[in-house]
Amino acid sequence: MVVVAIIGLLSAVAIPNFQKYQARSKTAEAKLQLSAIYTAEQAFYADYNIMLHV
């Protein structure tokens, strides 16, 4: 029973930290993907000599 209680305490501490880590990881991945899209768009406009109107 003591082992179950210790595992419960450890998981209570570990799960929120893991969720924060996942959120940071997903945010970083989204930034990388957006950067890749922007770079691809810049290359497209450079290849086809189209002016980007923002």
N, CA, C, O and CB atoms as a CASP TS submission, in Angstrom:
PFRMAT TS
TARGET T0000
AUTHOR 0000-0000-0000
METHOD Language model
MODEL 1
PARENT N/A
ATOM      1  N   MET     1       0.833  -1.194   0.000  1.00  0.00           N
ATOM      2  CA  MET     1       0.000   0.000   0.000  1.00  0.00           C
ATOM      3  C   MET     1       0.873   1.253   0.000  1.00  0.00           C
ATOM      4  O   MET     1       0.529   2.256  -0.625  1.00  0.00           O
ATOM      5  CB  MET     1      -0.945   0.001   1.216  1.00  0.00           C
ATOM      6  N   VAL     2       1.991   1.191   0.695  1.00  0.00           N
ATOM      7  CA  VAL     2       2.903   2.337   0.748  1.00  0.00           C
ATOM      8  C   VAL     2       3.475   2.618  -0.649  1.00  0.00           C
ATOM      9  O   VAL     2       3.625   3.771  -1.053  1.00  0.00           O
ATOM     10  CB  VAL     2       4.053   2.076   1.766  1.00  0.00           C
ATOM     11  N   VAL     3       3.784   1.553  -1.362  1.00  0.00           N
ATOM     12  CA  VAL     3       4.340   1.711  -2.712  1.00  0.00           C
ATOM     13  C   VAL     3       3.332   2.403  -3.621  1.00  0.00           C
ATOM     14  O   VAL     3       3.706   3.262  -4.420  1.00  0.00           O
ATOM     15  CB  VAL     3       4.739   0.339  -3.305  1.00  0.00           C
ATOM     16  N   VAL     4       2.074   2.041  -3.509  1.00  0.00           N
ATOM     17  CA  VAL     4       1.023   2.661  -4.320  1.00  0.00           C
ATOM     18  C   VAL     4       0.909   4.142  -3.976  1.00  0.00           C
ATOM     19  O   VAL     4       0.738   4.970  -4.871  1.00  0.00           O
ATOM     20  CB  VAL     4      -0.335   1.948  -4.100  1.00  0.00           C
ATOM     21  N   ALA     5       1.001   4.480  -2.713  1.00  0.00           N
ATOM     22  CA  ALA     5       0.930   5.882  -2.292  1.00  0.00           C
ATOM     23  C   ALA     5       2.119   6.671  -2.828  1.00  0.00           C
ATOM     24  O   ALA     5       1.959   7.808  -3.272  1.00  0.00           O
ATOM     25  CB  ALA     5       0.879   5.982  -0.759  1.00  0.00           C
ATOM     26  N   ILE     6       3.305   6.078  -2.790  1.00  0.00           N
ATOM     27  CA  ILE     6       4.496   6.764  -3.307  1.00  0.00           C
ATOM     28  C   ILE     6       4.373   6.982  -4.812  1.00  0.00           C
ATOM     29  O   ILE     6       4.695   8.060  -5.313  1.00  0.00           O
ATOM     30  CB  ILE     6       5.776   5.954  -2.988  1.00  0.00           C
ATOM     31  N   ILE     7       3.912   5.971  -5.529  1.00  0.00           N
ATOM     32  CA  ILE     7       3.712   6.114  -6.975  1.00  0.00           C
ATOM     33  C   ILE     7       2.675   7.202  -7.264  1.00  0.00           C
ATOM     34  O   ILE     7       2.836   7.979  -8.205  1.00  0.00           O
ATOM     35  CB  ILE     7       3.266   4.768  -7.599  1.00  0.00           C
ATOM     36  N   GLY     8       1.634   7.257  -6.471  1.00  0.00           N
ATOM     37  CA  GLY     8       0.617   8.299  -6.640  1.00  0.00           C
ATOM     38  C   GLY     8       1.190   9.686  -6.436  1.00  0.00           C
ATOM     39  O   GLY     8       0.888  10.599  -7.205  1.00  0.00           O
ATOM     40  N   LEU     9       2.007   9.861  -5.419  1.00  0.00           N
ATOM     41  CA  LEU     9       2.625  11.167  -5.167  1.00  0.00           C
ATOM     42  C   LEU     9       3.576  11.555  -6.303  1.00  0.00           C
ATOM     43  O   LEU     9       3.576  12.697  -6.762  1.00  0.00           O
ATOM     44  CB  LEU     9       3.383  11.150  -3.826  1.00  0.00           C
ATOM     45  N   LEU    10       4.379  10.596  -6.744  1.00  0.00           N
ATOM     46  CA  LEU    10       5.311  10.881  -7.836  1.00  0.00           C
ATOM     47  C   LEU    10       4.575  11.249  -9.125  1.00  0.00           C
ATOM     48  O   LEU    10       4.991  12.160  -9.840  1.00  0.00           O
ATOM     49  CB  LEU    10       6.220   9.677  -8.080  1.00  0.00           C
ATOM     50  N   SER    11       3.503  10.553  -9.416  1.00  0.00           N
ATOM     51  CA  SER    11       2.752  10.863 -10.632  1.00  0.00           C
ATOM     52  C   SER    11       2.026  12.200 -10.498  1.00  0.00           C
ATOM     53  O   SER    11       1.851  12.902 -11.494  1.00  0.00           O
ATOM     54  CB  SER    11       1.747   9.743 -10.941  1.00  0.00           C
ATOM     55  N   ALA    12       1.608  12.559  -9.311  1.00  0.00           N
ATOM     56  CA  ALA    12       0.948  13.848  -9.107  1.00  0.00           C
ATOM     57  C   ALA    12       1.906  15.003  -9.389  1.00  0.00           C
ATOM     58  O   ALA    12       1.484  16.073  -9.828  1.00  0.00           O
ATOM     59  CB  ALA    12       0.404  13.950  -7.674  1.00  0.00           C
ATOM     60  N   VAL    13       3.181  14.786  -9.139  1.00  0.00           N
ATOM     61  CA  VAL    13       4.185  15.813  -9.419  1.00  0.00           C
ATOM     62  C   VAL    13       4.617  15.760 -10.878  1.00  0.00           C
ATOM     63  O   VAL    13       4.819  16.803 -11.500  1.00  0.00           O
ATOM     64  CB  VAL    13       5.404  15.642  -8.500  1.00  0.00           C
ATOM     65  N   ALA    14       4.760  14.571 -11.426  1.00  0.00           N
ATOM     66  CA  ALA    14       5.323  14.409 -12.763  1.00  0.00           C
ATOM     67  C   ALA    14       4.356  14.784 -13.874  1.00  0.00           C
ATOM     68  O   ALA    14       4.779  15.349 -14.883  1.00  0.00           O
ATOM     69  CB  ALA    14       5.769  12.997 -12.954  1.00  0.00           C
ATOM     70  N   ILE    15       3.087  14.492 -13.723  1.00  0.00           N
ATOM     71  CA  ILE    15       2.125  14.717 -14.809  1.00  0.00           C
ATOM     72  C   ILE    15       2.005  16.196 -15.181  1.00  0.00           C
ATOM     73  O   ILE    15       2.052  16.497 -16.373  1.00  0.00           O
ATOM     74  CB  ILE    15       0.757  14.178 -14.412  1.00  0.00           C
ATOM     75  N   PRO    16       1.854  17.137 -14.249  1.00  0.00           N
ATOM     76  CA  PRO    16       1.785  18.551 -14.653  1.00  0.00           C
ATOM     77  C   PRO    16       3.066  19.024 -15.351  1.00  0.00           C
ATOM     78  O   PRO    16       3.007  19.797 -16.308  1.00  0.00           O
ATOM     79  CB  PRO    16       1.517  19.427 -13.431  1.00  0.00           C
ATOM     80  N   ASN    17       4.223  18.555 -14.866  1.00  0.00           N
ATOM     81  CA  ASN    17       5.478  18.936 -15.519  1.00  0.00           C
ATOM     82  C   ASN    17       5.544  18.389 -16.932  1.00  0.00           C
ATOM     83  O   ASN    17       6.012  19.076 -17.839  1.00  0.00           O
ATOM     84  CB  ASN    17       6.677  18.441 -14.711  1.00  0.00           C
ATOM     85  N   PHE    18       5.085  17.172 -17.131  1.00  0.00           N
ATOM     86  CA  PHE    18       5.078  16.571 -18.450  1.00  0.00           C
ATOM     87  C   PHE    18       4.143  17.326 -19.383  1.00  0.00           C
ATOM     88  O   PHE    18       4.469  17.517 -20.555  1.00  0.00           O
ATOM     89  CB  PHE    18       4.673  15.106 -18.365  1.00  0.00           C
ATOM     90  N   GLN    19       2.995  17.757 -18.892  1.00  0.00           N
ATOM     91  CA  GLN    19       2.049  18.510 -19.712  1.00  0.00           C
ATOM     92  C   GLN    19       2.636  19.858 -20.115  1.00  0.00           C
ATOM     93  O   GLN    19       2.432  20.304 -21.244  1.00  0.00           O
ATOM     94  CB  GLN    19       0.727  18.710 -18.961  1.00  0.00           C
ATOM     95  N   LYS    20       3.360  20.514 -19.210  1.00  0.00           N
ATOM     96  CA  LYS    20       4.017  21.772 -19.545  1.00  0.00           C
ATOM     97  C   LYS    20       5.072  21.546 -20.622  1.00  0.00           C
ATOM     98  O   LYS    20       5.201  22.337 -21.556  1.00  0.00           O
ATOM     99  CB  LYS    20       4.654  22.403 -18.294  1.00  0.00           C
ATOM    100  N   TYR    21       5.827  20.452 -20.480  1.00  0.00           N
ATOM    101  CA  TYR    21       6.845  20.120 -21.462  1.00  0.00           C
ATOM    102  C   TYR    21       6.210  19.878 -22.834  1.00  0.00           C
ATOM    103  O   TYR    21       6.734  20.341 -23.848  1.00  0.00           O
ATOM    104  CB  TYR    21       7.639  18.886 -21.013  1.00  0.00           C
ATOM    105  N   GLN    22       5.092  19.160 -22.871  1.00  0.00           N
ATOM    106  CA  GLN    22       4.401  18.904 -24.130  1.00  0.00           C
ATOM    107  C   GLN    22       3.921  20.210 -24.760  1.00  0.00           C
ATOM    108  O   GLN    22       4.048  20.393 -25.971  1.00  0.00           O
ATOM    109  CB  GLN    22       3.216  17.955 -23.907  1.00  0.00           C
ATOM    110  N   ALA    23       3.379  21.110 -23.963  1.00  0.00           N
ATOM    111  CA  ALA    23       2.883  22.385 -24.487  1.00  0.00           C
ATOM    112  C   ALA    23       4.027  23.203 -25.073  1.00  0.00           C
ATOM    113  O   ALA    23       3.881  23.788 -26.147  1.00  0.00           O
ATOM    114  CB  ALA    23       2.168  23.185 -23.381  1.00  0.00           C
ATOM    115  N   ARG    24       5.173  23.251 -24.377  1.00  0.00           N
ATOM    116  CA  ARG    24       6.334  23.977 -24.901  1.00  0.00           C
ATOM    117  C   ARG    24       6.836  23.342 -26.185  1.00  0.00           C
ATOM    118  O   ARG    24       7.218  24.046 -27.120  1.00  0.00           O
ATOM    119  CB  ARG    24       7.458  24.016 -23.862  1.00  0.00           C
ATOM    120  N   SER    25       6.837  22.051 -26.236  1.00  0.00           N
ATOM    121  CA  SER    25       7.295  21.339 -27.419  1.00  0.00           C
ATOM    122  C   SER    25       6.387  21.622 -28.616  1.00  0.00           C
ATOM    123  O   SER    25       6.873  21.859 -29.722  1.00  0.00           O
ATOM    124  CB  SER    25       7.355  19.837 -27.143  1.00  0.00           C
ATOM    125  N   LYS    26       5.095  21.598 -28.403  1.00  0.00           N
ATOM    126  CA  LYS    26       4.145  21.867 -29.488  1.00  0.00           C
ATOM    127  C   LYS    26       4.264  23.308 -29.969  1.00  0.00           C
ATOM    128  O   LYS    26       4.160  23.570 -31.168  1.00  0.00           O
ATOM    129  CB  LYS    26       2.704  21.582 -29.028  1.00  0.00           C
ATOM    130  N   THR    27       4.480  24.238 -29.056  1.00  0.00           N
ATOM    131  CA  THR    27       4.658  25.642 -29.439  1.00  0.00           C
ATOM    132  C   THR    27       5.908  25.816 -30.281  1.00  0.00           C
ATOM    133  O   THR    27       5.886  26.516 -31.293  1.00  0.00           O
ATOM    134  CB  THR    27       4.732  26.537 -28.198  1.00  0.00           C
ATOM    135  N   ALA    28       6.992  25.187 -29.873  1.00  0.00           N
ATOM    136  CA  ALA    28       8.241  25.275 -30.630  1.00  0.00           C
ATOM    137  C   ALA    28       8.073  24.662 -32.020  1.00  0.00           C
ATOM    138  O   ALA    28       8.562  25.216 -33.005  1.00  0.00           O
ATOM    139  CB  ALA    28       9.382  24.571 -29.872  1.00  0.00           C
ATOM    140  N   GLU    29       7.390  23.530 -32.103  1.00  0.00           N
ATOM    141  CA  GLU    29       7.161  22.883 -33.401  1.00  0.00           C
ATOM    142  C   GLU    29       6.304  23.762 -34.302  1.00  0.00           C
ATOM    143  O   GLU    29       6.563  23.850 -35.503  1.00  0.00           O
ATOM    144  CB  GLU    29       6.490  21.513 -33.210  1.00  0.00           C
ATOM    145  N   ALA    30       5.294  24.408 -33.746  1.00  0.00           N
ATOM    146  CA  ALA    30       4.443  25.294 -34.538  1.00  0.00           C
ATOM    147  C   ALA    30       5.247  26.468 -35.088  1.00  0.00           C
ATOM    148  O   ALA    30       5.063  26.861 -36.241  1.00  0.00           O
ATOM    149  CB  ALA    30       3.267  25.807 -33.693  1.00  0.00           C
ATOM    150  N   LYS    31       6.131  27.027 -34.276  1.00  0.00           N
ATOM    151  CA  LYS    31       6.969  28.136 -34.740  1.00  0.00           C
ATOM    152  C   LYS    31       7.883  27.685 -35.871  1.00  0.00           C
ATOM    153  O   LYS    31       8.070  28.414 -36.845  1.00  0.00           O
ATOM    154  CB  LYS    31       7.802  28.704 -33.582  1.00  0.00           C
ATOM    155  N   LEU    32       8.452  26.493 -35.750  1.00  0.00           N
ATOM    156  CA  LEU    32       9.311  25.968 -36.813  1.00  0.00           C
ATOM    157  C   LEU    32       8.533  25.752 -38.107  1.00  0.00           C
ATOM    158  O   LEU    32       9.024  26.065 -39.192  1.00  0.00           O
ATOM    159  CB  LEU    32       9.957  24.658 -36.372  1.00  0.00           C
ATOM    160  N   GLN    33       7.327  25.220 -37.991  1.00  0.00           N
ATOM    161  CA  GLN    33       6.512  24.980 -39.180  1.00  0.00           C
ATOM    162  C   GLN    33       6.107  26.295 -39.846  1.00  0.00           C
ATOM    163  O   GLN    33       6.119  26.396 -41.072  1.00  0.00           O
ATOM    164  CB  GLN    33       5.263  24.168 -38.815  1.00  0.00           C
ATOM    165  N   LEU    34       5.754  27.291 -39.054  1.00  0.00           N
ATOM    166  CA  LEU    34       5.405  28.592 -39.617  1.00  0.00           C
ATOM    167  C   LEU    34       6.601  29.232 -40.304  1.00  0.00           C
ATOM    168  O   LEU    34       6.457  29.863 -41.351  1.00  0.00           O
ATOM    169  CB  LEU    34       4.871  29.517 -38.527  1.00  0.00           C
ATOM    170  N   SER    35       7.765  29.072 -39.726  1.00  0.00           N
ATOM    171  CA  SER    35       8.982  29.593 -40.333  1.00  0.00           C
ATOM    172  C   SER    35       9.250  28.905 -41.671  1.00  0.00           C
ATOM    173  O   SER    35       9.646  29.557 -42.637  1.00  0.00           O
ATOM    174  CB  SER    35      10.179  29.407 -39.384  1.00  0.00           C
ATOM    175  N   ALA    36       9.035  27.602 -41.728  1.00  0.00           N
ATOM    176  CA  ALA    36       9.235  26.860 -42.973  1.00  0.00           C
ATOM    177  C   ALA    36       8.245  27.304 -44.042  1.00  0.00           C
ATOM    178  O   ALA    36       8.607  27.417 -45.213  1.00  0.00           O
ATOM    179  CB  ALA    36       9.100  25.357 -42.727  1.00  0.00           C
ATOM    180  N   ILE    37       7.016  27.551 -43.655  1.00  0.00           N
ATOM    181  CA  ILE    37       6.006  28.036 -44.602  1.00  0.00           C
ATOM    182  C   ILE    37       6.408  29.396 -45.143  1.00  0.00           C
ATOM    183  O   ILE    37       6.305  29.645 -46.345  1.00  0.00           O
ATOM    184  CB  ILE    37       4.616  28.117 -43.933  1.00  0.00           C
ATOM    185  N   TYR    38       6.861  30.270 -44.271  1.00  0.00           N
ATOM    186  CA  TYR    38       7.278  31.605 -44.683  1.00  0.00           C
ATOM    187  C   TYR    38       8.450  31.533 -45.665  1.00  0.00           C
ATOM    188  O   TYR    38       8.472  32.241 -46.671  1.00  0.00           O
ATOM    189  CB  TYR    38       7.662  32.446 -43.457  1.00  0.00           C
ATOM    190  N   THR    39       9.420  30.672 -45.361  1.00  0.00           N
ATOM    191  CA  THR    39      10.579  30.519 -46.234  1.00  0.00           C
ATOM    192  C   THR    39      10.158  29.976 -47.597  1.00  0.00           C
ATOM    193  O   THR    39      10.645  30.445 -48.626  1.00  0.00           O
ATOM    194  CB  THR    39      11.619  29.591 -45.590  1.00  0.00           C
ATOM    195  N   ALA    40       9.263  28.997 -47.613  1.00  0.00           N
ATOM    196  CA  ALA    40       8.776  28.438 -48.871  1.00  0.00           C
ATOM    197  C   ALA    40       8.023  29.490 -49.677  1.00  0.00           C
ATOM    198  O   ALA    40       8.146  29.551 -50.901  1.00  0.00           O
ATOM    199  CB  ALA    40       7.872  27.228 -48.605  1.00  0.00           C
ATOM    200  N   GLU    41       7.258  30.303 -48.997  1.00  0.00           N
ATOM    201  CA  GLU    41       6.515  31.364 -49.680  1.00  0.00           C
ATOM    202  C   GLU    41       7.474  32.383 -50.293  1.00  0.00           C
ATOM    203  O   GLU    41       7.278  32.825 -51.425  1.00  0.00           O
ATOM    204  CB  GLU    41       5.548  32.063 -48.703  1.00  0.00           C
ATOM    205  N   GLN    42       8.497  32.750 -49.551  1.00  0.00           N
ATOM    206  CA  GLN    42       9.503  33.683 -50.067  1.00  0.00           C
ATOM    207  C   GLN    42      10.181  33.100 -51.305  1.00  0.00           C
ATOM    208  O   GLN    42      10.395  33.812 -52.286  1.00  0.00           O
ATOM    209  CB  GLN    42      10.557  34.006 -48.982  1.00  0.00           C
ATOM    210  N   ALA    43      10.514  31.830 -51.267  1.00  0.00           N
ATOM    211  CA  ALA    43      11.162  31.178 -52.408  1.00  0.00           C
ATOM    212  C   ALA    43      10.230  31.149 -53.613  1.00  0.00           C
ATOM    213  O   ALA    43      10.669  31.375 -54.740  1.00  0.00           O
ATOM    214  CB  ALA    43      11.595  29.748 -52.040  1.00  0.00           C
ATOM    215  N   PHE    44       8.960  30.876 -53.389  1.00  0.00           N
ATOM    216  CA  PHE    44       7.987  30.857 -54.480  1.00  0.00           C
ATOM    217  C   PHE    44       7.909  32.219 -55.154  1.00  0.00           C
ATOM    218  O   PHE    44       7.962  32.316 -56.380  1.00  0.00           O
ATOM    219  CB  PHE    44       6.603  30.443 -53.962  1.00  0.00           C
ATOM    220  N   TYR    45       7.783  33.265 -54.355  1.00  0.00           N
ATOM    221  CA  TYR    45       7.676  34.605 -54.924  1.00  0.00           C
ATOM    222  C   TYR    45       8.964  35.002 -55.646  1.00  0.00           C
ATOM    223  O   TYR    45       8.911  35.689 -56.665  1.00  0.00           O
ATOM    224  CB  TYR    45       7.350  35.624 -53.826  1.00  0.00           C
ATOM    225  N   ALA    46      10.100  34.584 -55.137  1.00  0.00           N
ATOM    226  CA  ALA    46      11.371  34.885 -55.804  1.00  0.00           C
ATOM    227  C   ALA    46      11.481  34.129 -57.126  1.00  0.00           C
ATOM    228  O   ALA    46      11.971  34.681 -58.112  1.00  0.00           O
ATOM    229  CB  ALA    46      12.560  34.528 -54.889  1.00  0.00           C
ATOM    230  N   ASP    47      11.032  32.879 -57.160  1.00  0.00           N
ATOM    231  CA  ASP    47      11.118  32.071 -58.374  1.00  0.00           C
ATOM    232  C   ASP    47      10.228  32.595 -59.485  1.00  0.00           C
ATOM    233  O   ASP    47      10.614  32.563 -60.653  1.00  0.00           O
ATOM    234  CB  ASP    47      10.754  30.644 -58.070  1.00  0.00           C
ATOM    235  N   TYR    48       9.063  33.067 -59.145  1.00  0.00           N
ATOM    236  CA  TYR    48       8.088  33.478 -60.147  1.00  0.00           C
ATOM    237  C   TYR    48       7.985  35.001 -60.300  1.00  0.00           C
ATOM    238  O   TYR    48       7.092  35.495 -60.989  1.00  0.00           O
ATOM    239  CB  TYR    48       6.738  32.916 -59.793  1.00  0.00           C
ATOM    240  N   ASN    49       8.877  35.727 -59.674  1.00  0.00           N
ATOM    241  CA  ASN    49       8.936  37.192 -59.783  1.00  0.00           C
ATOM    242  C   ASN    49       7.588  37.850 -59.510  1.00  0.00           C
ATOM    243  O   ASN    49       7.171  38.756 -60.231  1.00  0.00           O
ATOM    244  CB  ASN    49       9.424  37.594 -61.165  1.00  0.00           C
ATOM    245  N   ILE    50       6.937  37.401 -58.499  1.00  0.00           N
ATOM    246  CA  ILE    50       5.651  37.966 -58.087  1.00  0.00           C
ATOM    247  C   ILE    50       5.885  38.797 -56.850  1.00  0.00           C
ATOM    248  O   ILE    50       6.527  38.337 -55.905  1.00  0.00           O
ATOM    249  CB  ILE    50       4.586  36.854 -57.823  1.00  0.00           C
ATOM    250  N   MET    51       5.379  40.005 -56.839  1.00  0.00           N
ATOM    251  CA  MET    51       5.538  40.864 -55.667  1.00  0.00           C
ATOM    252  C   MET    51       4.515  40.467 -54.613  1.00  0.00           C
ATOM    253  O   MET    51       3.344  40.228 -54.908  1.00  0.00           O
ATOM    254  CB  MET    51       5.383  42.364 -56.047  1.00  0.00           C
ATOM    255  N   LEU    52       4.985  40.405 -53.395  1.00  0.00           N
ATOM    256  CA  LEU    52       4.119  40.063 -52.261  1.00  0.00           C
ATOM    257  C   LEU    52       3.475  41.347 -51.747  1.00  0.00           C
ATOM    258  O   LEU    52       4.166  42.273 -51.323  1.00  0.00           O
ATOM    259  CB  LEU    52       4.927  39.341 -51.117  1.00  0.00           C
ATOM    260  N   HIS    53       2.155  41.391 -51.791  1.00  0.00           N
ATOM    261  CA  HIS    53       1.420  42.555 -51.284  1.00  0.00           C
ATOM    262  C   HIS    53       0.890  42.236 -49.909  1.00  0.00           C
ATOM    263  O   HIS    53       0.002  41.398 -49.748  1.00  0.00           O
ATOM    264  CB  HIS    53       0.261  42.957 -52.235  1.00  0.00           C
ATOM    265  N   VAL    54       1.436  42.906 -48.923  1.00  0.00           N
ATOM    266  CA  VAL    54       1.023  42.642 -47.546  1.00  0.00           C
ATOM    267  C   VAL    54       0.141  43.758 -47.070  1.00  0.00           C
ATOM    268  O   VAL    54      -0.321  43.736 -45.929  1.00  0.00           O
ATOM    269  CB  VAL    54       2.234  42.481 -46.617  1.00  0.00           C
TER
END
